[in-house]
Amino acid sequence: MIKVLNNIFVLEGKNIQYAFGPYKGLLRHIYFGNKADEKDFEHFEIRDISSNDSSCDIAWEEYTPWGGLRYKEPAVKVRFSDGTRDLVLEYDGFAIEEDVLRIMLKDKFYPIAIFLNYKIYEEYDIIARWVDIKNLGEEDIFIEKAYSCEINIDGTGYNITNVLGHWVGEGRRFKQRLDGGKLILESRKGNTGHNNNPYFILDIDANEDKGEVYFGALEYTGNFKILVEATPYYYTRLLMGLNDFDFEYKLKPSEALILPKAYIGYTDKGYSDMSHRLHRFVRDIILPVDLRNSLRPVLFNSWEATLFNVKCDEQIELARKAKDIGCELFVVDDGWFGERYSDSAGLGDWKVNRHKFPNGLEELIHEVNGLGMDFGLWIEPEMVNPDSELYRQHPDWVYRFNNRELTTSRNQLVLNLSLNEVKEYIFNVLDGLLTNYNIKYIKWDMNRPFSEAGALNLDIKEQKMIWFLHSKAVFDLIERLREKHNGIEIEACASGGGRMDFGVLNYFDEFWTSDNTDALDRLFIQESVSYIYPAKTMRCWVTDCPNFINGRTIPLEFRFHVAMMGSLGIGGNINKWTKEEIELAKEKIKQYKEIRHIVQKGDLFRIKSILKDEIHAIQYVYQGESVVFVFKLYEKFGRKQYKVKLKGLNDDKIYEVKYSDKIVRKGGAYLKNVGLELILDGDFSSQLIRLKEI
């Protein structure tokens, strides 16, 4: 609900309010938190401390321009055609259009308008914020910095939670207290990257079940930046949006730059409530409409079984075995196209390799469909190998600078998606594959960051736009494909977890969480990802041991239980599995199909964490049903008995509980307050507990 009282705007959800308004020449933030009486909101007076401390820096501005006596980090910075680099924004009214509050700010002299957009999703207590910048004049305006939103919070000393990581080491969650100065989280790689993630969590003393938490996520998959500033004036500012590193956008006359959406929220009920709100919001609002309400299929991916040595007859044999253990989707990974016998050649030549598939893909797809499975295919359309027909024909289609050698990574270069002919080539290739073959699933990969990020087709004053233009082009391509090929499932991958963000999930159905499939490491990674992203969006594979990352061997049941906490996939070489392993796989896949509606649609509770506890326990609750996964890594001092107190249950209901080969009936209050006694015997032991209201 949007309310306007005494020139103060109030966004109101089920439990939260957000208030701001114009006052004495500034658009000022007033409040963000639990509900109060909106009639009581008012502006407070600001007093300068000295001539060195201006009221503009002390004020909680809703969207801070760079100009005048401002020295805090600006939300927007521009350069006009005459060289002026100063913005003097004045409030110029508001409109409410289709549940969106639009605040217009105009420069006092120059022809530029900035629209601040707000939409409250009341049921989820989530606020969408984004900014449009429009050139109202006849000369170009250059946007040097433009964040999607600015947030002001009373006090300093907040803990900032995010992740740091690298390839196969994504999702290493950290918490850092900020009493003064600035903290920056960002990517400069051209995609989300493995290092930080475009979300924020701010709290003082919160835990899973209680405490104030401010949180938000950015709907963008390119170079992002989140800046948190603990000011000397006893409040904390947060800015989130496009990274201003190597960024400048030439805004032509009458053109508008629409910035990515930021989704923000507040709760005083701790991290679990934050996660529940975000997860429900992603499942109900963010994910593509086509498959938003459907359950993710159990897939088999051929990569670890065959690597680049893809052959039709061997893929058919794998498909038969995948069907036998219960898989519903068969995905051929890298190696099916061009002269693709390693990662050094063929990328960009999206034609079926006739040595590997003498009769084309039709033979394999026919067999897969005949087995009752859908067929999927791996692609990496944004990239090209120098050793490819595409590059030999179009060496000008990659990002490059004059007088500089091209730097390859994984033996490949990045295609210049600011070129219309490149975008059309990619669309036509993908459209052709989806039109000519019965493909239901695409794994869209991106295996290297940018370098030599120049687009020689663009004017010299437009060169720094390429980061934004590339991400927009990717989304435009997928949008066009979805319009023509309804119901296609698309997975985002970027050398593992390099494309995990709300921007991806607005166009893709899920993401590949990490190339690291070691079950122990995955407990850390998946727990970290779960703070923001729902289980339904996390592809999780069961792969072989010893694991290729670290040589570790973990029991197959443990590996299955870890992968069953997301969207289950099988990535091991089932040709080499023993009869006992095949039978266990059948049992676990059957079990997953019985519980996946709870995992993929339910609320997630982090009960125990291996970061601080001897055991790890994750619970999912959905419409009177629940499932709990419990893991012990190492046995210490002979301890085998553990107590697990459950969450999210109805105190007044009786539950049938299945675990450890027994069935008991217990009340919800008992299970929450007293808990279950479990026996976990030996290293890498795990259990699955199922509950249902009776």
Salt bridges, closest charged atoms under 4 A:
GLU12 OE2 - LYS3 NZ 3.30
GLU12 OE2 - LYS35 NZ 3.90
ASP37 OD1 - LYS39 NZ 3.16
GLU38 OE2 - LYS3 NZ 2.95
GLU45 OE1 - LYS24 NZ 2.97
GLU61 OE2 - ARG70 NE 2.86
GLU61 OE2 - LYS72 NZ 3.47
GLU62 OE1 - HIS29 ND1 3.43
GLU62 OE2 - ARG129 NH2 3.37
GLU73 OE2 - LYS145 NZ 2.87
GLU73 OE1 - LYS182 NZ 3.42
ASP92 OD2 - LYS106 NZ 3.68
GLU97 OE1 - ARG102 NE 3.85
GLU123 OE2 - LYS14 NZ 3.76
ASP125 OD2 - ARG277 NH1 3.48
ASP132 OD2 - ARG102 NH1 3.08
GLU144 OE1 - LYS77 NZ 2.45
GLU144 OE2 - ARG79 NH1 2.97
GLU150 OE2 - ARG237 NH2 2.88
GLU170 OE2 - HIS194 NE2 3.66
ASP179 OD1 - ARG177 NE 2.93
GLU186 OE2 - ARG188 NE 3.08
GLU208 OE2 - ARG606 NE 2.90
ASP209 OD1 - LYS647 NZ 3.12
GLU229 OE1 - ARG237 NH1 2.82
ASP244 OD2 - LYS145 NZ 2.32
ASP244 OD1 - LYS225 NZ 3.05
GLU248 OE2 - ARG79 NH1 2.65
ASP268 OD1 - LYS269 NZ 3.46
ASP273 OD2 - ARG277 NE 2.87
GLU317 OE1 - ARG320 NH1 3.91
ASP324 OD2 - LYS586 NZ 3.36
GLU328 OE2 - ARG596 NH2 2.84
ASP334 OD2 - ARG340 NH2 2.85
GLU367 OE1 - ARG320 NH2 3.66
GLU382 OE1 - HIS470 NE2 2.84
GLU382 OE2 - ARG499 NH1 2.81
ASP387 OD1 - ARG392 NH1 2.94
GLU389 OE2 - ARG392 NH2 3.00
GLU424 OE2 - ARG480 NH1 2.86
ASP431 OD2 - LYS484 NZ 2.91
ASP431 OD1 - HIS485 NE2 2.69
GLU462 OE2 - LYS250 NZ 3.15
GLU462 OE2 - LYS252 NZ 3.81
ASP476 OD2 - LYS472 NZ 3.08
GLU489 OE2 - ARG539 NH2 3.74
GLU491 OE2 - LYS443 NZ 3.82
ASP509 OD2 - ARG482 NH2 2.71
GLU510 OE1 - ARG296 NE 3.16
GLU510 OE2 - ARG539 NE 2.60
ASP518 OD2 - ARG552 NH2 2.76
ASP521 OD1 - ARG552 NH2 3.39
GLU527 OE1 - ARG173 NH2 3.84
GLU557 OE2 - LYS588 NZ 3.03
GLU583 OE2 - LYS586 NZ 3.47
GLU587 OE2 - LYS588 NZ 3.75
GLU594 OE2 - LYS590 NZ 2.90
GLU594 OE1 - ARG690 NH1 2.85
ASP603 OD2 - ARG280 NH2 2.36
ASP613 OD2 - LYS612 NZ 3.71
GLU614 OE2 - ARG639 NH1 3.18
GLU625 OE1 - HIS597 NE2 2.82
GLU635 OE1 - LYS632 NZ 2.91
GLU635 OE2 - LYS640 NZ 2.65
ASP651 OD1 - LYS672 NZ 2.82
GLU677 OE2 - LYS643 NZ 3.45
ASP681 OD1 - LYS640 NZ 2.64
